[in-house]
Amino acid sequence: MTGGGEGEFGALLRIVDELTGDQSEISGIAKRWRTLATGVGTHTGALKRAAGTVDDAWNGGAAENFIGYMARYPRAGTALGDALKSCAATLERAGSALETARGEVQAIYEEKQAWLAGQRERTGGAVPAEIVASQAADALGRAEHSRRRAVEAVEAAVGALGGHLGTAFFTAIPAPGDQDFVPRNNPAMRWVPDPDFRQGRSTQLAGYDGSAPVDGGTGGSGGYGAGSGYGPGGGGGSGGTVYPGGSPGGPVTIPNLGANPRAKAIVGYALDQLGDRYVWGATGPNTFDCSGLTLRSYQAAGIGIPRVAADQWVHGPRVPDGEVQAGDLIFFDSTGDGKADHVGIVLDPERQTMIHAPNSRSVVRVESYGDYSTPRLGFTRPGAG
């Protein structure tokens, strides 16, 4: 009894096709989830900046409660984005297991086809059917083992994904209309206009890589992130002109930092924090005080500096006014005692802009130090030389 063998070994190809189709679908889903995670981050970032503008323009208990309420949305967005990325990674691992199994089964098929060709050459074309059937059974058994491992990986992924089902992200946030910052709910809760607020153009730094000027654009993720500073200016509670959106009434231009890796690392880290809330004593990762921001920015460049502004000023070395560079520290003295009580990071010496965390009513932002009302002590360049 003889046989051709193609039909028996063809069953292996059907397993290969099955694994290939599953892997392709899983990869597509994982990619869509990663895209969704990016979109969530972009939209919640925009919401965070919009809430900051409200915080810039209004004072009073209602405004404070509103900002506290709105802070839930970026947190929920971050949690949702992390969950989506975690699920995507889980699917990608399952897809990798399927791809491995597909390769193993394809190799078994090619091995048996080579065996069959060798048998035909030796026998002149006739191969006993029972021998072919035995080889086919061996091949299918090995292929099933590979397929089973892939199926188990997919089942494990399904179980892991199930752990995220039913998790409340945005739906856990109570309805805004029920909150006490809504005037009809609590008339005694006041919205008080900030007399220093001045509406201006918002600043958006999209995909900044430290080497090109940014002139407006759309916020997003990637590079050094996107964001707009907002909030009343001031070192230690005083300060300069308010620039909603984080710039002096217009777009922020980033100096070319391509030839200065030190400044690129320092400024890049600081720009990544635009919009993060000021919290006294905080050093990140999502809240900062003025010297906490400078501390972490310099650490990003591999440079250690003291923790507080006064000690950072003493640490030096000093830089003359005419030799200031992006990434240098700029210090202010609001009390006139010669001690630094506020510090920022020079962004563009030509335009006299800095990145700083002004005070507890504000966020990390870009602002003009040329117009800043708090007396300036000077500049330093830690790590120079």
C-alpha positions in Angstrom: 0.0 0.0 0.0 1.5 3.4 -1.0 0.5 7.0 -0.5 1.5 10.5 -1.6 1.6 12.0 1.9 0.5 15.6 1.0 -2.9 15.2 2.6 -1.6 13.9 5.9 1.1 16.6 6.1 -1.4 19.2 4.9 -3.0 19.1 8.3 0.1 20.7 9.6 -0.4 23.6 7.3 -3.9 24.1 8.6 -2.5 24.5 12.1 0.0 27.0 10.8 -2.8 29.0 9.2 -4.8 28.9 12.4 -1.9 30.2 14.5 -1.0 32.8 11.9 -4.5 34.2 11.9 -4.8 34.4 15.7 -1.4 36.1 16.0 -2.3 38.7 13.4 -5.6 39.6 15.2 -3.9 39.8 18.6 -1.2 42.1 17.3 -3.9 44.4 15.8 -5.8 44.6 19.1 -2.6 45.3 21.1 -1.7 48.1 18.7 -5.1 49.7 19.0 -4.9 49.6 22.8 -1.6 51.4 22.8 -3.0 54.0 20.5 -5.9 54.5 22.8 -3.5 54.8 25.8 -1.7 57.6 24.0 -5.0 59.4 23.2 -6.1 59.2 26.8 -2.9 60.8 27.9 -3.3 63.6 25.3 -6.9 64.4 26.2 -6.4 64.3 29.9 -3.3 66.5 29.6 -5.4 69.1 27.7 -8.0 68.9 30.5 -5.3 69.4 33.1 -4.1 72.5 31.4 -7.7 73.9 31.0 -8.3 73.4 34.7 -5.1 75.2 35.4 -6.2 78.2 33.5 -9.4 78.3 35.6 -7.2 78.1 38.7 -5.2 81.0 37.3 -8.3 83.1 36.8 -10.3 82.3 40.0 -9.7 82.2 43.7 -12.0 81.3 46.6 -13.3 78.1 48.1 -15.3 77.1 45.0 -12.3 77.5 42.8 -10.1 75.4 45.1 -12.7 72.7 45.3 -13.1 72.7 41.6 -9.4 72.3 41.0 -9.3 69.4 43.5 -12.2 67.8 41.8 -10.7 68.2 38.3 -7.5 66.6 39.5 -9.3 63.3 39.5 -9.5 63.2 35.8 -5.8 63.2 35.0 -5.3 60.6 37.7 -8.1 58.4 36.2 -6.6 59.0 32.7 -3.2 57.9 33.9 -4.7 54.7 35.5 -6.6 53.9 32.4 -3.6 54.5 30.1 -1.5 52.3 32.3 -4.1 49.6 32.2 -4.4 49.8 28.4 -0.6 49.5 28.0 -0.5 46.6 30.5 -3.2 44.8 28.6 -1.4 45.5 25.3 1.8 44.1 26.7 -0.1 41.0 27.8 -1.6 40.5 24.4 1.8 41.0 22.8 3.3 38.2 24.9 0.4 35.9 23.8 1.0 36.9 20.2 4.7 36.1 20.6 3.8 32.6 21.9 1.6 32.1 18.9 4.3 33.2 16.6 6.8 30.8 18.2 4.3 27.9 17.9 3.6 28.8 14.3 7.4 28.7 13.5 7.7 25.3 15.3 4.8 23.7 13.3 6.1 25.2 10.1 9.5 23.6 10.8 7.8 20.2 11.5 6.0 20.4 8.2 9.2 21.2 6.3 11.0 18.4 8.1 8.4 15.8 7.1 8.2 17.1 3.5 12.0 16.7 3.3 11.7 13.2 4.7 9.0 12.3 2.2 11.1 13.6 -0.7 14.0 11.5 0.4 11.8 8.4 0.7 10.5 8.9 -2.8 14.0 9.3 -4.2 15.1 6.0 -2.6 12.0 4.0 -3.6 11.4 5.5 -7.0 8.3 7.3 -5.9 6.3 4.8 -3.9 6.2 5.2 -0.1 4.1 2.7 1.9 1.0 4.5 3.2 1.4 3.0 6.7 4.9 4.6 7.0 3.5 7.9 5.8 0.7 7.7 8.3 3.2 7.0 11.1 5.2 10.0 10.2 2.1 12.1 10.0 1.0 11.0 13.4 4.4 11.9 14.8 4.2 15.3 13.1 0.7 16.0 14.3 1.5 15.0 17.9 4.5 17.4 18.0 2.5 20.1 16.3 -0.3 19.7 18.8 2.2 20.1 21.7 3.3 23.4 20.2 -0.2 24.5 19.6 -1.3 23.6 23.1 1.5 25.8 24.6 0.3 28.7 22.5 -3.3 28.2 23.5 -2.3 28.1 27.2 -0.5 31.4 26.7 -3.6 32.9 25.2 -5.8 31.6 28.0 -3.4 33.1 30.6 -3.6 36.4 28.7 -7.4 36.3 28.8 -7.3 35.7 32.6 -4.9 38.6 33.1 -7.1 40.9 31.0 -10.1 39.8 33.0 -8.5 41.4 36.0 -9.0 44.8 34.5 -12.7 44.2 33.6 -15.0 46.2 35.8 -12.4 48.6 37.0 -13.9 52.0 37.5 -11.7 54.8 36.0 -13.7 57.9 35.0 -17.0 56.4 36.0 -15.8 56.4 39.6 -15.7 60.2 39.5 -18.9 61.7 40.9 -21.0 63.9 38.6 -19.7 67.5 38.5 -23.2 68.9 38.7 -23.5 67.5 42.2 -20.4 69.2 43.6 -20.4 72.1 46.0 -18.5 74.4 43.6 -21.6 74.6 41.5 -23.3 77.9 42.8 -26.8 76.5 43.1 -25.6 73.7 45.3 -23.8 75.9 47.8 -24.3 79.7 47.4 -21.9 80.3 50.2 -19.0 78.7 48.3 -17.4 81.7 46.5 -15.8 82.1 43.1 -13.6 85.1 43.3 -11.9 86.5 40.2 -8.2 86.9 40.4 -7.4 90.6 39.8 -3.9 89.7 38.4 -5.1 87.3 35.8 -4.5 88.3 32.2 -5.8 86.1 29.4 -3.2 85.2 26.9 -2.3 82.8 24.2 -1.6 79.3 25.4 1.8 77.7 25.0 2.2 74.2 23.6 5.5 72.4 23.3 5.0 69.4 21.0 7.6 66.7 20.5 10.4 69.0 21.7 13.8 67.3 21.3 16.0 70.2 22.5 17.3 71.1 19.0 14.6 73.1 17.3 12.4 76.2 18.0 8.8 75.6 19.0 6.3 78.1 17.8 2.9 77.1 18.9 1.5 73.8 17.7 -0.6 71.1 19.1 0.1 69.4 22.4 0.9 65.8 22.5 3.1 63.1 23.9 6.6 62.2 23.0 9.9 64.0 22.9 9.8 66.2 26.0 6.1 66.1 26.1 3.5 68.9 25.7 2.1 71.3 28.2 1.4 74.8 29.1 2.3 76.5 32.3 -0.3 78.5 34.0 -1.0 80.1 37.3 0.0 83.4 39.0 3.7 84.1 38.9 5.8 84.8 41.9 8.7 83.6 44.0 7.6 82.9 47.5 4.2 84.4 46.9 5.3 87.5 45.1 6.4 87.6 41.5 6.1 88.9 38.0 3.7 89.2 35.1 1.1 86.5 34.8 1.3 84.7 31.5 -1.5 82.1 31.2 -0.2 79.3 29.0 3.3 79.7 30.5 4.7 82.3 28.1 5.1 86.1 27.9 1.8 86.6 26.0 2.8 84.3 23.1 4.5 81.1 22.0 7.7 80.0 23.7 10.7 79.6 21.6 13.2 76.9 22.7 16.9 77.7 22.0 19.0 75.2 20.1 20.5 72.9 22.6 21.8 70.3 20.3 25.5 71.1 21.1 24.9 71.3 24.9 23.8 67.9 26.2 24.0 69.2 29.8 21.5 71.9 29.1 19.4 69.6 26.9 19.0 67.1 29.8 18.2 69.8 32.4 15.8 71.8 30.3 14.2 68.7 28.8 13.3 67.3 32.2 11.9 70.6 33.4 9.8 71.0 30.3 8.4 67.5 30.9 7.0 68.8 34.2 5.0 71.8 32.7 1.6 71.8 34.3 2.6 69.8 37.4 1.2 71.3 40.6 3.4 73.2 43.1 3.5 71.5 46.5 5.8 72.9 49.2 8.6 70.3 50.0 7.8 68.1 46.9 10.5 66.8 44.7 8.4 64.9 42.1 7.5 62.9 40.3 4.2 64.8 39.7 4.4 67.7 42.2 7.3 70.1 42.9 8.4 73.1 44.8 10.9 75.5 43.2 14.1 73.8 44.4 12.6 70.3 44.1 12.2 71.0 40.3 15.7 72.2 39.9 17.1 69.3 42.0 15.4 66.7 39.8 16.2 68.5 36.6 19.9 68.6 37.4 19.8 64.9 38.6 18.5 64.1 35.1 21.7 65.5 33.8 23.8 63.5 36.3 24.6 66.6 38.4 24.0 66.6 42.2 23.0 69.9 43.9 21.7 70.7 47.4 18.0 70.4 48.1 16.9 73.9 49.0 17.2 77.2 47.0 19.4 79.0 49.6 21.9 76.1 49.6 21.8 75.8 45.8 22.7 79.5 45.5 25.7 79.1 47.8 26.7 75.9 46.0 27.5 77.9 42.8 29.5 78.5 40.7 28.2 82.0 39.9 27.7 83.1 36.3 27.9 86.8 35.2 24.7 88.2 33.7 26.2 88.4 30.2 27.3 84.8 30.1 24.0 83.1 31.1 23.1 79.9 29.2 20.0 77.7 29.0 20.0 75.3 31.9 21.7 77.7 34.3 19.9 78.4 37.7 18.4 81.8 38.4 17.9 82.9 42.0 15.6 85.5 43.7 15.5 87.1 47.1 12.1 88.4 48.1 13.1 89.5 51.6 16.3 91.5 50.8 18.4 89.5 53.2 20.8 88.3 50.5 19.6 84.7 50.7 17.9 82.9 47.9 14.3 82.0 48.6 13.2 81.1 45.0 15.0 79.4 42.1 14.2 78.7 38.5 15.9 77.2 35.4 17.0 79.5 32.5 15.2 78.5 29.3 16.2 81.2 26.8 18.7 83.9 28.0 18.0 86.0 24.9 14.3 86.2 25.6 14.9 86.1 29.4 12.6 83.2 30.0 12.8 80.6 32.8 11.0 77.4 33.8 10.0 77.4 37.5 7.4 76.3 40.1 6.2 79.7 41.4 4.0 79.1 44.5 1.3 77.0 46.0 -1.4 78.6 43.8 0.4 77.6 40.6 2.1 75.0 38.6 5.4 74.4 36.8 5.4 77.0 34.0 7.5 79.1 31.7 7.8 82.8 32.6 9.9 85.9 31.8 12.5 86.5 34.4 13.2 89.9 32.8 9.7 91.1 34.0 9.8 89.2 37.3 9.1 91.6 40.2 11.0 89.7 42.9 14.6 91.0 43.2 17.1 88.8 41.4 20.2 87.5 43.1 22.0 86.1 40.1 22.8 82.9 38.2 24.8 79.7 38.8 26.0 76.8 36.7 26.4 73.7 38.8 28.5 71.0 37.3 30.4 73.4 35.0 33.9 72.4 34.1 
